[in-house]
Amino acid sequence: MSKCTVHSDFFDDNCAECKREYANMKGHNDAPYQTKKEGRRTSTDRFSNYKEFTEERAKKLFEQLILQYLGKEIDEQEAVERARAIIRKQCMVRGIKIWPWV
């Protein structure tokens, strides 16, 4: 079983050894990971598994996040700012322009 010596505490999605180790742990055939030269994934490949992040979904997520933070006894202003930060991060990850209300 191959083991990545660089990333001992976590898996790195861009590391071929980590991918092989993960495939071995899951019992998958590691034939796709045999190539030594792996190209970097494009942003469309990397995030193709994510659901579409529309403004409507973002607003619903924003509302849910605020409620979760308020449940942790955080004041309202702090809850709103943390929720906005998460929405901004999701937009950045997906390469979406941030909406004015965020």
N, C-alpha and C positions, 0 to 999 in steps of 0.2 A: 504494500500500500504506500503510495507516495504521500509525503507530508511536506508542507511548505515550511521552510525554516525561517522565512522572513516574517510572516504573519502568524505568529503562534497564538495570539489571543483573539483573533477575529479573521473572517474571510474577506478578502479583497476581490471585488467583482472583476477587476482588471488583471488579476494574477492567474496565469495558466496553472500553476501548481495548486493554488487554492481551489480552482475549478475541478481539477483532477481529484483532489482529496475529497471534495464534497460529493462528486459523482461516485467515488469508491464507497463512501459512507452510505450513500443511498442505494448502492447496489446497481447503479446504472452502467451501461456499457460506455466506457470512456473513449471510444473510437473518435468522436468529434474533437476530443481534447488532445489527441496525439500529435498534432502539428506543433512544431516549435515556434513557428512564426505566426503569431495571431495579430491581426490588425485591430486597431482600436475601433470600438463601436461608435457609430454616429449617434447624435442625440435622438434621432428618430428611432433607431434600434433600441437604445437604452430605455426609452420611455414609451415604447409601443404597447406595453402591457397595462399602462395606466388607463383608467376610464377618462373620457372627455371631461375636462374641467370647465364647465360653463359658468357664467355669472350666476345663474340660478342655483347651481350646486354649491358655488362658493358662498352665497348668502345663507344657504341652509347649513353648511358646515360652520360658518361664522356664528350663527345662532346657537348651534349645538356646543361649540367650543366655549362660548360665553357662559352658557348654563353649567357646563362642567367646571369651569374655573370658579364660578360663583359658589358651587357646591363645596369647593375646597376652602371656603371662607377667605377668598381674596376680594379686595374691594373692587367695585364695578369698573373704575377707570383702568386698573391694572389688568382685569379680565379682558376688557375690550382691546387693550394694546397687545396683549399676548395672542389673542385670537387673530388680530390683524397681522401680526408677525408671521403666524402660521399660514395665513392665506397668501401673503406676499411670497413666502418661501415656496409654496406650491406653484404659484405663478412662475417664479423664477426657474424652478425645476423643469417645468413644462415649456418654458420659453414663451409664455403668454404675457401680453401687455397687462400691467396691473390696473385694475379698475379705479376710478377716482374716489370711490367711497372707502377704499382700503387705505 
